[in-house]
Amino acid sequence: MTTVPTPWRATVLTLFPEMFPGPLGASLAGKALAGGLWALEARDIRDSATDKHRSVDDTPAGGGPGMVLRADVLAAAIDAADIAPDRPRLLMSPRGRPLTQSHVAELATGPGPLIVCGRFEGVDQRVIEARGLEEVSIGDYVLSGGEIAAMALIDACVRLLPGVMGKQASGTEESFSEGLLEYPQYTRPQEFEGRQIPEILISGDHARVAAWRLAQSESLTAVRRPDLWARKAARRGTKNTTDG
C-alpha cells in the first residue's frame, strides 16, 4: 500500500480569515495550492471566544492606548488547531526575529508552521510563553495586523517546495541565497533607450559571466546592505582561520 505524503501546511490564526488565501491563491503559490503541493487553513480566533459578543481583546494592564489580544482566548484557539508537536508555532511581530532566507529554507523543509496574526497593541505575553510562540518579523515597521506578514512568510516558503518552481536553479541564484544580493538581470531587446546589455553577458563565455555576476553581487551587497556584507566577510574570516 502506497502512503501519500502529507503536504506542507500553513495553519493561520487570524481575526480576518476572509483575507486568505488572498495573493496566495494566485501565481505560483496559487497553482501549487490548487495542485495539492501545499495546504492552507485559516482559522478564526473569535471562534474560541466565550461570550456572546465574541470578545478577543481587553485594555492593557498598566494603562495605555489600544487593546491587547487576550491570553485565554488565543490559547484556546491555538489548542483547538490541534497541530502536531513538530510544527513550529510562530507569531508575526515587529519585535521578533528578523525573517531571513535561511530561516525560510528551514521552515520550508519542515511540516509547515502554525502562524498567529496579531492585532491591536499586541498579544498578552503569557500566551506567547505558555504556548511557545516564536516571534518573527518581516521588517522594522508596524502593520495593522500580522496577516500580510504571514502571507509574505508563507509565499517565501511555498516557492521553495519541491515542484513549485519550474526551474530549481532559479531558487539558488537569487538574493540572500548565498548571503549576497542578486546580480542585475537583462533580457531582449539587446538595446533599450540607448542602454546595451553588458557585452560579457552575450559573450558565451560561461566562466566570465559567472565571475561578472559574482562581482556585481558583491558590489551591490557592499553598497546597499553593509550589514550582509559584514556578515559575509566575518564568515570568510572564520573559514580562513579554520583552514589555516
N, C-alpha and C positions, 0 to 999 in steps of 0.2 A: 504493500500500500504506500503510495507516494504522499509525503507530507508537504502541504503547501506552506511556504514560508510566510511568516507574519510580516506585512509591510510596515515600513517606518511610519509611526503615527505621531501626530501632534494633537494633544488634548488641551484646549484653551478654555480657561475660566474667565468669564467676562460679564459685564453688565449689559453688553450690547452684542449678543450672539448673531444678530442680523448683519453685523459688519463682515461676517465670514461666509464664504471664502473670499469675497471681495476680489482684489487683484490676484489672489492665489488661485482663482478659478480661470485665469486666462494664461495664454502663452505657454511656456514650457511647464510651469507648475500645474496649470490647469489641465493640460493634456496628460501629464503624469498622474494627476489625481483621478481623472476620468478613466485612465488605463489601469488603475489599481496599484501603481508603483508606490503610492503612499496614501495615508488616510488622515482625515481631519475631523475632529469632533469639537464643536463649540458648545460649551455648557453655560447656562445662565446662573450666575451666582445667586440671584434673587430666589431661585428655586429652593435654596436652603434657608431662607428667612422663615421665622416662626410666627410673625404677627400678621394681621390681616392687611397691613399696608406694605408688606414685603420689604421692611426696612433692612438696610445693609450697613448703615453708617451711623455715626454719632459724633458729638462735639469732642475736640481733642482735650485730653486730660492736661491740666495746667493752663488751659485757656489758649486763645489764638484763633485766627481766622479759619474758615473752611470746616470740613468734616473729615473723619477718619474711617476707613473701612474696618468693620468690627471683626475681632479675632474669632468669636464663636461662629459667626455666620460663614466666614471664609474657611475656617477649619472644617465645618460641616460640608461645604462644597468640595473641598479637596478630598475628604473622606468618601464622599458619595461618588467621586470619579473612579474610585477603586482601581487605581493604576498598579501595575506590577512594581515591586520594590526596586528593580534595577533601572527604572526610568527616572531620569533627572527631574527635579522639581524646581522650576525657575520662576522668578518674579521680575518682570520688566520694571526697572527702577533707574532713575538718573544717578543714583549714588552707588550703583552696582559695579561689578567687574566689567571693564570695557570688553565688548564683544570683538573678537579677533578672528581672522581666517582659520587659525589653528584650533580655536575653540569650536568654530562652526564645523570643521572637519571631524573633530572629536564627537560632537553631537550627532553628526550625520552617520557615523559608523555604529551608533547605538540603536536602541529600540525606538527612540523618539521621546521628547520631553512632554511633561505637563507644564503649561505656561500660565501663570496668573497675571492678568492685566489689571493693574491698579487704577484707581480713580481718586478724585477728591485730593486731600492734602497728603494722602499716603495710606499705609496699611499698619494696623496695630503690630508693634514689634513682637509681641508674644506669639502670634501665629507664625511669623517668619521663623522664629526659633523652634517652636513646638512642632512644626511640620517640615523643618529642614529645607526651607526655600533658599535657593541660591539667587542673589540679586544680580541682574545682568543689565548693562547699559549699552545703548547703541550710540551714545554721544553726549557731549557736555551741553545739553539743553533740555528743556522741560516740555513735554507734550501734554495734551489734555487727558490722555489715558494711555495705557500700555498696548492697546490694540494694534496701532500702526507699528510700534516697535516689535511686537510679536510677529506681525506679518513679515517684517524685514528679516528677522531671525529665521523664520520658517522657510522663506524663499531662499535664503543663503544656504540652508541645509539641503533643501529638496534638489537644488540644481546639482549637488554632488552625489546624489543617489544613483546607483547603477541603472543605466538605461534611460536616464532623463535627458542628458546632453547627447546630441548626436555624435560629437567627436570628443572623446575623453581628453584629448590633449588640450582642448580649449579650457579645461579646468585647471591645468597645471602651469600655464604660461600667462597668468594674469596677475593683477595687483595683489600683493601680500602673500602669494603662494610661496615665494622664496624670501620673504622679508623685504621685498622691493616693490616699488610701484611699477606698473606695466609700461613698457616702451610705447612710443607713438605708433599708431596703425595707419595704413594707407591702402587705397584700392583705386580701381579705374574711376574716372579718366586719369591718364598719366599727367596731364596738366590741368589745373583748376585755377582760374583767375590769375594766371601768371606764376602760380606755385607748382613746382615739379615734385613728383615722388623722388625721394633721395635715390641717387643713381645706384648706390650699393644694393638697394632692395630689389633691383631688377637686373642685377649682375649675374645671377645664377650661381654665385659663389656662396654656398650654404655656411661655410665656416666664417666668412667675413660678415655675413648677415647676422649670424648668432653673436659674434663679437660686438657688432654695432648695436644690436638690441640690448645686450648686457650693459654696454657703456651708457646707453640712453637711460635705461632703468636706474642705474646707479646715480647718474647725474640728476635725474628728476627727483629721486628719493632724497638725495643730499640737500637739494634746494627746497622742496615742498614739504618734506617730512623729516626734519633733522632728528626727531625722536626715533623713527625707524632706522635711520642711517646710523645713529649712535649705537643702537642695539645690535645692528648687523656688524659694526666694527668691533664691538665688545665680544661677540661670538667668534669672530675671526681671531681676535687676540687670544681668547681662551684656547681655541683649537691649535694655534701656533705654539702656544706654551706647552700644551699637552703633547704635541708631536715632537717638540724639542726635547 
